[in-house]
Amino acid sequence: MTNPRQATEARLSIQPIEELHDQRRTLVEKHAALKADHGSFGKWDHKRKTLLAGVKMKLRAQYAAAGARVSNDQVDDEAHAHPDYTTFVTESTLKAAEWIRVENAIQEINELIQRDNLLGRHVSQELRL
């Protein structure tokens, strides 16, 4: 037997609230991870600097092993052009874009819930007339 809310949702032809909540929970999980990196006070810049420092250390070690002397500016330029760094920046850009898409999807679900609430009130008011 369906409960009264489910019967009302079916009568109004609106998506069940449990489905919307499940969708939103899934999106919030993705959103949390993305926001932790890319949001305010996120860790993306820390990760970027850590990766960049590691690449610079490798480059300096390679030059030292070869007995070559290089300037800090040259090492810095090479580190910024290094495949590990460019891959990190490219992947991070894609993740930041995904963050925006997930945030938008959460907002759309919130708007659906709000719209469904308004539809329910509207039908309720019509019945009173």
LUMLUMVEX-545683 format. One line per 3 residues: number of its first residue (from 1); their letters; for each residue x, y, z of C-alpha. Coordinates in nm, 3 decimals. Example, Ala and Ser with C-alpha at 12.3 -4.5 7.8 and 13.67 -1.06 7.14 Angstrom:
2
1	as	1.230 -0.450 0.780 | 1.367 -0.106 0.714
% end
This chain:
129
1	mtn	0.000 0.000 0.000 | 0.134 0.342 -0.086 | 0.152 0.614 0.172
4	prq	-0.048 0.937 0.130 | 0.254 1.135 0.011 | 0.330 0.881 -0.261
7	ate	-0.034 0.884 -0.369 | -0.030 1.263 -0.385 | 0.294 1.264 -0.583
10	arl	0.144 1.017 -0.829 | -0.177 1.220 -0.857 | 0.024 1.538 -0.925
13	siq	0.256 1.349 -1.165 | 0.567 1.471 -0.986 | 0.887 1.281 -0.924
16	pie	0.894 1.118 -0.580 | 1.088 1.320 -0.324 | 1.297 1.015 -0.228
19	elh	1.428 0.992 -0.585 | 1.519 1.360 -0.586 | 1.688 1.329 -0.249
22	dqr	1.886 1.023 -0.365 | 1.999 1.209 -0.677 | 2.097 1.511 -0.471
25	rtl	2.291 1.300 -0.217 | 2.492 1.141 -0.497 | 2.570 1.482 -0.644
28	vek	2.659 1.628 -0.305 | 2.920 1.353 -0.259 | 3.085 1.452 -0.588
31	haa	3.045 1.819 -0.507 | 3.213 1.785 -0.167 | 3.527 1.630 -0.315
34	lka	3.547 1.886 -0.595 | 3.480 2.180 -0.365 | 3.749 2.061 -0.123
37	dhg	4.001 2.112 -0.401 | 3.858 2.400 -0.601 | 3.633 2.594 -0.364
40	sfg	3.717 2.871 -0.121 | 4.005 2.761 0.098 | 4.044 2.458 -0.131
43	kwd	4.364 2.258 -0.153 | 4.421 2.288 -0.527 | 4.691 2.556 -0.505
46	hkr	4.872 2.362 -0.234 | 4.868 2.050 -0.451 | 4.988 2.250 -0.750
49	ktl	5.278 2.403 -0.558 | 5.376 2.067 -0.411 | 5.381 1.906 -0.755
52	lag	5.576 2.196 -0.901 | 5.833 2.181 -0.621 | 5.878 1.808 -0.679
55	vkm	5.929 1.858 -1.052 | 6.185 2.131 -0.983 | 6.374 1.903 -0.744
58	klr	6.387 1.627 -1.007 | 6.511 1.870 -1.273 | 6.781 2.009 -1.044
61	aqy	6.892 1.654 -0.957 | 6.913 1.563 -1.326 | 7.123 1.870 -1.403
64	aaa	7.346 1.808 -1.101 | 7.402 1.446 -1.205 | 7.498 1.568 -1.552
67	gar	7.731 1.828 -1.402 | 7.541 2.110 -1.568 | 7.468 2.444 -1.408
70	vsn	7.128 2.605 -1.467 | 6.959 2.912 -1.333 | 6.654 2.900 -1.108
73	dqv	6.458 3.075 -1.382 | 6.541 2.800 -1.630 | 6.439 2.530 -1.382
76	dde	6.118 2.721 -1.309 | 6.036 2.752 -1.680 | 6.107 2.385 -1.744
79	aha	5.899 2.280 -1.444 | 5.599 2.477 -1.568 | 5.631 2.311 -1.909
82	hpd	5.691 1.963 -1.764 | 5.436 1.698 -1.872 | 5.349 1.610 -1.510
85	ytt	5.263 1.972 -1.437 | 5.069 2.035 -1.758 | 4.873 1.712 -1.707
88	fvt	4.788 1.821 -1.351 | 4.668 2.162 -1.469 | 4.461 2.012 -1.752
91	est	4.298 1.753 -1.525 | 4.233 2.019 -1.261 | 4.062 2.241 -1.516
94	lka	3.834 1.955 -1.615 | 3.754 1.885 -1.248 | 3.677 2.252 -1.185
97	aew	3.436 2.248 -1.479 | 3.277 1.930 -1.339 | 3.237 2.109 -1.004
100	irv	3.033 2.380 -1.177 | 2.817 2.121 -1.357 | 2.752 1.928 -1.034
103	ena	2.669 2.248 -0.848 | 2.421 2.335 -1.122 | 2.261 1.989 -1.110
106	iqe	2.213 2.022 -0.733 | 2.050 2.361 -0.784 | 1.818 2.216 -1.049
109	ine	1.705 1.944 -0.807 | 1.645 2.205 -0.537 | 1.435 2.402 -0.785
112	liq	1.235 2.091 -0.879 | 1.158 2.028 -0.513 | 1.052 2.389 -0.469
115	rdn	0.836 2.377 -0.783 | 0.671 2.054 -0.667 | 0.590 2.217 -0.333
118	llg	0.428 2.507 -0.516 | 0.230 2.271 -0.739 | 0.103 2.090 -0.431
121	rhv	-0.009 2.417 -0.273 | -0.175 2.524 -0.596 | -0.375 2.202 -0.627
124	sqe	-0.467 2.227 -0.260 | -0.598 2.581 -0.311 | -0.794 2.476 -0.620
127	lrl	-0.971 2.208 -0.420 | -1.082 2.467 -0.166 | -1.251 2.677 -0.434
% end
